[in-house]
Amino acid sequence: MLFHTWTFAAFFLVVYLVYLAVKGTWLRLPWLLLASYVFYAGWNPLYLILILYATSVDYLTVMGMSRSRWKGPWVALSVVNNLGLLGFFKYGKFLVENVNWLLHTVGVTYLVPDPNVAFVSNGVNALLGRLGVTYTVEPLPFLLPVGISFYVFQSMSYTIDYYRGNVGKERNFIRYATFVSLFPQLVAGPIERAKNLLPQLRHVPTITRQDVADGLSLFVVGLFKKVALADFLALYVERVYSAPSGFQGPALILATVAFGWQIYFDFSGYTDMARGIGRLMGIRLMLNFNNPYLATGLGDFWRRWHISLSTWFRDYVYIPLGGSRHGTVRTYVNLCLTMLVSGLWHGAMWTFVLWGAVHAAGYAATRHLESTAFYRDRVPRLVKRVWVFSFVTFAWIFFRAESIADAWWIVKGIGSGLGDPRFPLTMAAMVAAVWFYQAVYESKLRAMLELAPVRVGLVACMVLYLSLVAGSNQQPFIYFQF
């Protein structure tokens, strides 16, 4: 169920009206959980088995930790189980393909079987045979469960935080299951922490008129970003990136810049809508984007982009590796490893790993410079912003390209030819308007944008555009694939 569809509108209307009626009773959490499971089952009913399994294991893991003197084995069970789910469903096929390529390269004829086929053949069908059942289950097409990277990280953070003593034990299974599966942020974040979301689920929310106004405004802004901006930019990006060899430098550059804005509008649009829905229900989800293309350094960019994931990797990967506590060399090694893991999190392709490596190299090369007084005080802010945007946009080539070969072709082709890029001027004007708005938002004129007439006027213009101009082509959100 996509947020920008009439199906979701009907679903949410029913859910919201019932929620308002029962929010002061014991039915509030069961209703939220049921709604979340119905929402998730809309993608594939079989996904419910997976999320219920992941939820149950982590809930029981914390229960076990609370009654045991030895917490280490319990938290290890949670980490292994969650990473195992990701490894099987997200990276299993990728690992098998690369292992088989390596075996073929060294002359070994044995091939590792597809994990999906092996599980069904050696697991399910073998069990049925032992039970005397003659029916044979055929392997299903390999599917990546929507949102698995998000809710697995969210659930695993709870067990780690309990192990560290940062959160208390959640005794109510319904509440914990709602925390893991809350439908606004289930399939693409933000990745919430137990210390932020669980306390909100323990108390009856007070929904004010300000909550309703802010929630509706957030949803409309997110809808505008997705439908009017991201999907519009996608038309040009897809045309160029689907066959990059047919385009010259100007088109390749513009398509890459367009993708940088497309993925920002797409992903931040989703989280704006998610936060808006949550606000309507009296639930405050964390900010996930903070004008990242106004960043003045690569470190600043990662404090503004996909904040819930960046802080997750900081707290559960970078710091456990040692962070910056063991000298300069170790710090840079930890930074690079964290960025590589972040790249791999985004997808089981070498292009994502390469994207992480490019960011790791850039961050390592500029980290010290960004901390100097010269860079901080002497380099003009505009220069720093242009540099960061240019680097991040260049890195998006490896994120968006269909293969490493395509990425390399684009990198080489950027400096070639002066052909007509056929870039819609309307697209450029809309992006420029957004960038200008963000620049004003972070300037001394921010107070003007927060005036009620200005906010109402901007929302009215977005609604008018969506009503009269936006097309009906409903594109899925980019981050659903991660």
N, C-alpha and C positions, 0 to 999 in steps of 0.2 A: 504494500500500500504506500504509494508515494504521497508526500504531503501536499503536492500541488495538483491533486485530482479531486473530482467530485466524490469519488468513493471514500476517500479519507474524510472529506468534509461531512458526509453523512455519518460515517463511523464516529467521528469526534463529537458531533452534535448529540448523538445518543449517549455516548460515554460521559460527556460533560454534564448533560441534564441529570442523569442518574447520579453522577458523582456529587453534584450540588445537593441532591436530595438526601444522600447517605453519608456525606462527609463528616457529620457529627456522630455517627454511629459506628458499631464494630464492623459494619459491612464495607467501610471505606477501603481498607487494604485489600480484602478479597475481591472487591470490584475492580480496583486498579490492576491487580494481578491478572484477573480474568481478561480484562481489556488488553493488557500487554501481551498475553499469550495468544489471544485472537488476532491481534495485530501481527505478531510474528508468524503465526500459522498461515496468514494470508500469503506469505512468500512460499512456504512449503510446510505442511503439517508435520513432516518428519523432523523438522528443525526443533520442535518442542522437546523431543526425546533428548537431544543434545544439550539444550540449555537447562533442562530439568536435571540432567545428570551432572553437569558442571556445577550447578547451584547446590545440589545435594551433597556432593563430595566436599566442597569448601565449607558448607555449613557444618557438616559432621566433623570435618578436620578441626575447626575451631572448638567444637564441643570436646573433641578428644584432647586438644591442647590444654583446655581449661581444667581437665581432670588428671593431667599427667605431669610428672616432675620433669619429663624430657620432652620439650617442645620442638626441638630440632627435627626429629623424624616426621612429626606431623606437618610442619610447614614444608618440609622437603616433599612429602606426599602431594601436597597441594600444588607446589611448583611443577613437579614432574608430571602430574596429571594434566594440568592446564597447558603446559608446553607440549605435552604429548598430543593433546587434542589439536593444537595448532599445527604441530609437526605432521600429523596424519592427514588432516583435512586441507591444510593450506600448502604444506611443503612436501608432502609425501611424493607426489608425482614428480615435482621438480628435482628432488633428491635422487629418485630412481633414474630419471632421464640422464642426470649428470654422472651418476655412478656407472650406468651402462655405457655412456660415451667414453668414460675413462677406461673401463674394461675393454671396450672395443679398440681403443687407442693402443693399449699395451698387448693386444693380441689374445685376450681371453674371450672364449666363445660363450661362456655362461652369461645369461642375462637375468638381472634381478626382476622379479615379477612386479607388476603394478600393484600397489598396496591395496587398492580397492578390490581388485580381482582376487588377490591373495586372501584378503579378509573374508570375502564371501565364500570362496572355494574351500579354503583350509579351516575356516572358522564356522560360519553359519551352516554350510552344507555338510561339513564333517559332523557337526553336532546333530543335525537332523538325521544323518545316516546312523549314528549310534543310537538314536531314539527309535530307529526303525521306520522313519518317515521317508518315503520314496520321492517326495517332491523336491525338486532342485530349484534353488533361488538363483536367478540370473543377476550378475553384477549390474548395479545402476550406473548410469553415466556419472562421471566424477563431477561433483558440484561443490563449490566453496560456500558453506552456509553463510548467509548474509549476516554481517555484524559480529562474526565469531571473534575477530581480533579485538573488538571493543569490549564485549561483555566478559570475555576470558580475562583480559587485563583488569577490568573493574573488579571482578570477583577475586582474582588472585591478590590484588592490592589489599583487600580486606584481611585475608589470612596473614599476609606479611606484616601489615600494620598491627594486627592483634599480637603477633609474635614479638614485635618490637615494643609493645605496650602503648601504642599510640591511640588505639581504640578499644572500647569494651566489647564484651561478647554480646552478640545479638541472639537472644533466646527464641524469639518468635520467627518460625520458619517462613510464614507468609510475608512478614515484613522484609526478611532478608531476600526472599525470592523476588519481591517487588523492587527492591534496591537493584538487583542484578538485571531485571528485565523491563524496567520502567519504559513504556513505549516511546515517549518523545525522543529519548536519547539512546535507544536500544541499538539501532543498526549503524549509526555513524557518530556517536558521541554527542556531547563531550564525555570523556571517560571520567566519571565521577568518583570521588573518594568517599569511603564509608563515613568519615568524620564530618562530611558536609551534608550528604544526602540522608543517611539513616536517622539522624536527629530530627530532620524535617518530617520523616515518615512516622515518627513516634508521637507526634502531636497533631491535633486537629488544626488545619491551616485556617488563617483568617484572610479571606479574599476581599480586598478593598477595591474601590472604584479605580484607584491608581494602578493596582495590579492588572485589572481588566484593560485599562487604557494602554499601559505599557506592554502587556502581552499581545494585544491586537497590533500595536505599532511594530513590535519586534517581528511578528509573523508577516505583516505586510512588507516590511523591509526585506526580510528573507525571501519571500515569494518574488519580490521584484528582482532581487539579485539573481535568483535562479532562472526565472522564466524570461525576464526582459534582457538580462545581461549575459549570464553564463550560457544559456541555450543559444542565444544569438551569436556569441563569439564562437561556439562550438561548430557552427556551420563552416566558418572559414578555416578553423584549425583542422577539422577533419579532412577537408578538401586537400590541404597541403600535406599534412602528416601521413595521410593514407598512401600517398605516392610522392615522396619528397624529391625523387630524382627528376620529376617533371617540372620543378620550379627552380628559379634562380634566387640569388642572395636576398634581394628585397622582400620577396614573398616568404622566404624561410625565416628571416628576422621578424617580420610582422606576425607571422603565425606563431612563432615562439613567444613573442610578447603577448599576443592575444591569449595563448594558453595560460601564461602566468596569471592573467586576470580572470580567465575562465575558471581555473581551479579555485582561485580565491573566492570569486562570486558564488561558485557552486557549493563549496564546502562551508564557507561562512554563512551562506544563505540557508543551508540546512540547519546549522547550529542556531542561527537567529530564530528560525521557525520552531526548533525544538525548545529553545529557551522561552519563546513566546507562549507556546502551549503549556509549558511548565508553569509559567507565571500566571496564566489564567486559572490554573488549579492551585495556586498558592505555593508552588514549589519553585525555588530559585536555583537554577542550574548555573554552573560556573561559566564565566566568560572564556571563550575559546579562541577568539581572534581580536587583536587590538591594533588595527591599522598597520599590518606588518610591512607594507611597502613604503612606510615612512620611517623604517628602521634606519639608524645611523651606523650600524655595525652588524656583522653576521651574528654575534652573540645576542645583540638586541633583536635581530630578526627572529631568532628562535625563542626569545621571551615573548614574542608577539604572535607567532604562527602556531596554530594547533597547540595551544598552551597546555591543554590537559594531557596530551601525549608527550610533549617536551618535558613537562615536570614529572611525568611518570618515568620516563627514561632517566631523568636526573636522579630521582629518589630510589629507583629500584635496579638501576644498571650502573650509572656513572659513580654514584657515591659508594655502593658496595664494592666496586672495583678498586676503590681507594680515593676517588675524586682527585682533589689537588693536595692531598695530605702527604704524599711521598716523593716530593721533588718534581722538578720541571719535566724531565723526560717521562716519568710515569704519568704525570698529568696529561701530557699530549697523547700518550698511548691510550689512556682511558677515554679521552675525548674522541679519538679516532675510532676506537672500538664501539663506543656508544653510537656514533653517527652511522657506522656500517650496519649495526644491528637495527637502527631506526630505518635505514634504507631497505633492509630485508623485510622488516615488518610490513612495509607497504606492498609487497608482492613477491611472489616466487619467480622472479626473473632477474637475470644478471644486470639488466638495465637499472633496476632499482638499487642494487648493490653499488653499481657505478655512480648513481646519483648520490648515494650516501657517501661514497669515497670522495667525490668532488667537493661536497660540503665539508667533509672532514679535513681535506687538504686546505680549503679556503679558510676555515675557522682556525686551524692550527697556525697557518701562515700569518693571520691578522690579529690573533688574540692578544699578543703583547702590544702591538701597535695601538689597538683600540683602548688600551688601558693607560696610554701615555698622555701627559698634559698637552703635548703638541697636537695629537689627533683630537683630543677632547675639546680644546679651546681655540686652536689656530686654524684647523681645517673647517671651511664653511659647511654648515649643515646641509645645504643643497648638494654640495659635492659628495658628501658622505652618503646621502640618500640615493643619488644617481649611481654611485659605485655599488652599493648593496643591491639595488634593484637590478643592475646589469649582471652582477654575478649570479644572483638567484635565478634570474631569467635564463641565463646561459645553462645553469644546472638543470632547469626544467626540460631541456632537450632530452636528456637521458631518462627522465621520468616519463615523458610522453611518447618517445619513439617506440615503434613496434618491435625493434630489435637493436642490438648494438651496431649492426651494419647500417641501419637507417640513421642512427644517432651520429655515427661517424660521417655519413654522407652529408647530413645537415651541417655539421661542424665545418666540414671542408667547403660546402656549398655556400655558406654565409657570405664569404668574400668574393663570390663569383657572379658575374653578370649584372646587368642593370635593367632587367626586364620589368614590365608593368606588374606590380604585385596584386593589382585588382583588389585592393583593400577598401571595404566600404567606409566612407567618411563618417557615416552615422555611427559606426562602431567606435571609431577613434574619438568622436565627440562625446559619446556616453562614458567612455573610460576616462577621458580627460576631466569630465564633470565630477566623476566620483573621486578622482585623485585630488582635484581642487577642494572638494568638500572635506576630505580627510585632512588636507593640509590646514584648512581653516579651523577644523575641529581641534587640532593640536596647537593652535596659535592663541594669541590673546583675544581673538574674536570669537572664541568658542561660546561665550555667553549668548551671543546673538542666535546661534543655532539651537540653543536650549529654550528660547522663547516659545511659548505655546502657539502663537500664530504661525511661526516659522515651521515648527514641527507638524502642525496640522496641515499646513499648506503643502509640505513635502510629501506627507502620506497621501493627501488627496491627489496630488499629481501622479504618484505611483499607482494608485487605484485606477485613475483615469486611463493611464497608459495600459495597464493590464487588461482593462475592460475593452479598449478600442483597438489597440495595436498588437499586443502579444498574440503569438500563434498558439495553436492547439497541440503542437508536437511535444509530447510529454517525454522528456529524456530522464533516465535514472540518474541519481546523484553519483558523481565520480567515485566517492569514497565508499560506496556500497561494495565495490569490488575488493576492498582491503579488509 
